[in-house]
Amino acid sequence: MDVTFFFDLHITKVADEYLNLSHKEDGEMEGCLRVYSFEGVFRRYDCDDQEFSKKLLKNPNWSASFNYDEDEICIDNDLDNISLTKQICFDEDWDDYEEIEPIMKILYQGDFYNSEEFKEPVEIHDLEFIYDNCKITSVNARLNKVEVDYEEINPNELLNNLE
C-alpha cells in the first residue's frame, strides 16, 4: 500500500560566520551567528513500507537536530530512523522557502537575541544566501495529512488498518 505523508516543518538554519557585535546593554559579543527560522515548510514523503508508515503514524509530531560542523550528521532524532529523517529534512527545494519570510535571531553563547538589541543594525541575508549557504540545524515536524491512493484518510484509521 502506497501512503503519502504531508508534513509542515519548522526549519532552523544557521549561517557559517563569526560576527563581532555590540549589544546595547551587554556590550561586546564576539562570535555571534545569524539563525534563521522558517515555519510552514511543506514536505511530502511517499512510503510503500508498512513498518515505516506505522512509525510515522505513531509519531506524527517529531523533531531532529543536526551537527553544525558535520554535514547532515543527526545528533537527535525522534523517528529512530536516520535515513528517513535525513530524506524528509534535507529534501530541500527553492520553492520551500520562497513564500516564507524567515525570522532571524542572533545566537551568542547559547542565548538568542533580536537584531534590534544591537547598536548597529544586523542585516538579514537574502534568501538565495540562506538557501545556498546556511545549514539546517534543527527540524520540528507536524503531520498535516495522510493520503492513500490520492484520497485523504484519517491517520488513526490507517494505523489501525496497518496493525
C-alpha positions in Angstrom: 0.0 0.0 0.0 1.4 3.4 -1.0 0.9 6.1 1.6 1.7 9.7 1.1 2.6 11.8 4.2 2.4 15.6 4.2 4.3 17.4 6.9 4.6 21.0 8.0 8.1 21.7 9.1 9.7 24.4 11.3 13.3 24.5 10.0 16.2 26.3 11.6 19.2 27.2 9.5 22.5 28.7 10.8 24.9 30.9 8.8 28.6 29.9 8.9 30.0 33.1 10.3 31.7 34.7 13.2 30.2 38.1 14.0 31.5 40.7 16.4 28.5 42.7 17.6 27.9 45.4 20.2 24.8 44.7 22.3 23.1 47.8 23.6 23.0 46.5 27.3 25.5 43.7 27.4 28.4 45.2 25.5 30.7 43.4 23.0 29.8 39.9 21.9 32.4 38.1 19.9 31.4 35.0 17.9 27.7 35.7 17.1 25.8 33.8 14.5 22.6 34.6 12.5 20.0 31.9 12.9 17.0 31.7 10.6 13.7 30.0 11.3 11.2 29.1 8.6 7.7 28.0 9.7 5.3 26.1 7.5 7.8 24.5 5.2 5.9 21.8 3.2 7.4 18.3 2.8 5.8 15.2 1.2 7.0 11.7 1.8 5.8 8.7 -0.3 6.1 5.4 1.6 5.4 1.9 0.4 6.9 0.3 3.5 4.3 -0.7 6.1 6.8 -0.6 9.0 7.9 3.0 8.2 4.3 4.0 7.7 3.5 2.7 11.2 6.4 4.6 12.7 5.3 7.9 11.1 1.7 7.4 12.1 2.7 6.6 15.7 4.9 9.6 15.8 3.0 12.4 13.9 5.0 15.2 15.6 8.7 14.7 15.7 12.0 16.6 15.8 15.6 16.2 14.7 18.8 18.1 15.3 21.9 18.1 13.2 25.5 18.7 13.9 26.5 22.1 12.6 30.2 21.1 11.9 29.5 17.9 10.1 27.0 18.0 7.2 23.9 16.0 7.8 25.0 14.2 11.0 21.9 13.6 13.1 22.5 14.1 16.8 18.9 13.8 18.0 16.1 12.1 16.2 12.6 11.2 17.3 11.9 9.0 14.4 14.6 6.4 15.3 15.5 6.1 11.6 18.3 8.4 10.5 18.0 7.8 6.7 14.2 8.5 6.8 14.8 11.7 8.9 17.5 12.9 6.6 15.4 12.2 3.5 12.5 14.3 4.8 14.5 17.1 6.3 17.1 17.6 3.5 14.8 17.2 0.5 15.0 21.0 0.0 13.8 22.9 -2.9 13.9 26.6 -3.5 10.1 26.7 -3.5 10.1 25.5 0.1 11.4 28.9 1.3 10.2 31.3 -1.5 6.9 32.1 0.1 8.0 32.1 3.7 9.5 35.1 5.5 12.5 34.0 7.6 12.7 35.0 11.2 16.3 36.0 12.2 17.7 35.8 15.7 21.3 36.3 16.8 22.9 33.4 18.7 25.6 34.2 21.2 26.8 31.7 23.8 23.6 29.7 23.7 21.2 32.7 24.0 19.1 34.3 21.3 18.8 38.0 20.7 16.7 40.1 18.4 18.7 42.2 15.9 17.2 45.4 17.3 19.1 44.8 20.6 22.4 45.7 19.0 23.9 49.1 18.4 24.4 48.7 14.7 21.6 47.0 12.6 22.2 43.4 11.8 21.2 42.8 8.2 19.3 39.7 7.2 20.9 37.6 4.5 19.0 37.4 1.2 17.0 34.2 0.6 19.5 32.9 -2.0 22.3 33.1 0.5 20.2 31.4 3.2 19.2 28.6 0.8 22.7 28.0 -0.6 25.0 28.6 2.4 23.1 28.1 5.7 23.0 24.7 7.3 19.9 23.0 8.7 20.5 22.5 12.4 17.0 21.5 13.6 13.6 20.5 12.3 10.3 20.2 14.1 7.7 18.3 12.0 3.9 18.0 12.3 2.0 15.6 10.2 -0.6 17.6 8.3 -2.4 14.9 6.4 -2.1 11.4 5.0 -3.3 10.1 1.7 -3.8 6.6 0.3 -4.4 6.3 -3.4 -4.8 10.2 -3.6 -7.6 10.2 -1.1 -7.1 11.7 2.4 -7.5 9.3 5.2 -7.7 9.6 9.0 -4.2 8.7 10.3 -5.6 6.8 13.3 -7.9 4.8 11.0 -4.9 4.0 8.7 -2.8 2.9 11.7 -5.5 0.5 12.9 -5.6 -1.0 9.4 -1.8 -1.5 9.3 -1.7 -3.2 12.7 
